[in-house]
Amino acid sequence: MTALSAGTETLAYEVRGSGDPLVFLHGLTFDRTSWQPVVERLSGEFRCVTVDLPGHGATPGPPRRLTDVAAELRTLLDALDVEPPLLVGHSMGAVLAVLYAGGHPVSGVVTVDQSLDVRPFARSVKQLEPTLRAGFEEAFEPFERDIGVDRLPEPERRRVADARHVRGDVVMGYWNEVLESPPEELQGRLDGAARTIAPPVLAVFGRALDGEEESRLRRVLPATELEEWPERGHLVHLVEPDRFAHRLASFARQCFEPSPAYDPALAANRAVLVGLVGRCFNGHDLDALVLYTDNPRVAASLTSTATGFPDARCRVEWVIAEGDMVSAWLAMEGTHLGVWRGMAPTGRPVSVRAGLTIKVVDGRIADFWLCADWLRMYRQLGASISEA
């Protein structure tokens, strides 16, 4: 981690990897380390810059207006020679990304769970101001529930919780602008910045938007690629880091090197398969299967393998999509520690490759086809062909 002087203040940052620049902006009460799982998956291809906003992580306070923070960010990025970057912002960081992109060159913008309609939030904070100032911790609890750190799977939940510092002076410092300005005035500033953004925008939500939210977002940012991943919550990028990183990489490649082969719908479908493998299989979160499919065959097949080989890891070697169909070539390694297809645990290691094809309908897996080298797998488990 290094820091750069920006006027009389400093912005702490970290750079990992090389290639086209991605700049990650965290949400309120988080810090740059919240992006760690995503950066780990992308730093082999991109130059990933994570920044601590004022009053967070290693960057000193006090909190400042986001337009001022955008100016400090520009100073940092100029010094690091990462212009024009692709900005990736979560929650408040997404608002900062839009404000920055409205006044400075960018290659693209990714917003995470941010509708860019600040008026409902502003009215709520204004109404709660006396309670927040009288007893911040108790009054902040509803906001804490909405953030949803407790929804993250372990060990990510513990990592994020340990890194957070929910300080009343920092939160209220950033909310001062909300408290001091009419909601319509704030909204006008943000909309004005959004409407000047010419590069591509990807907006990912961990919930389903209502019709008014979606139509308003498309009016302000007409060319936005909008994706809803229901039931993932506000920390959607941490709930599904494999899927998010894969989707971000596809979008970033298009931003830096436009190609007519890019199709947002196909990129989104590919990310569904990567997310399923990453969270449910490698992440050992079989309860999350309901987020991906209601097809019992899909759930039964994955559960059988995950139960028989509980330490298994599956690598997606390549993935392609056409229409609503997605195909991938997988490489799995694991140890036979549970019952699998009627075979008692042998304790033997296995290594096998397989082709997986899924049909995606409305962001969920409607059907699947799996073709694996079962004969090789049975032989590694010591079974004779007649037994198999």
Secondary structure, DSSP 8 states (H G I E B T S, - for coil): -EEEEETTEEEEEEEES-SSEEEEE--TT--GGGGHHHHHHHTTTSEEEEE--TTSTTS------HHHHHHHHHHHHHHHT--S-EEEEETHHHHHHHHHHTTS--SEEEEES--S--HHHHHHHHHHHHHHHH-HHHHHHHHHHHH-GGGS-TTHHHHHHHH----HHHHHHHHHHHHHS-HHHHHHHHHHHHHT--S-EEEEESS---HHHHHHHHHHSTT-EEEE-TTS-TTHHHHSHHHHHHHHHHHHHHHHS--TT--HHHHHHHHHHHHIIIIIIIT--GGGHHHHB--HHHHHHHHHHHHHSTT-EEEEEEEEEETTEEEEEEEEEEE--S-BTTB-----EEEEEEEEEEEEETTEEEEEEEEE-HHHHHHHTT--TTT-
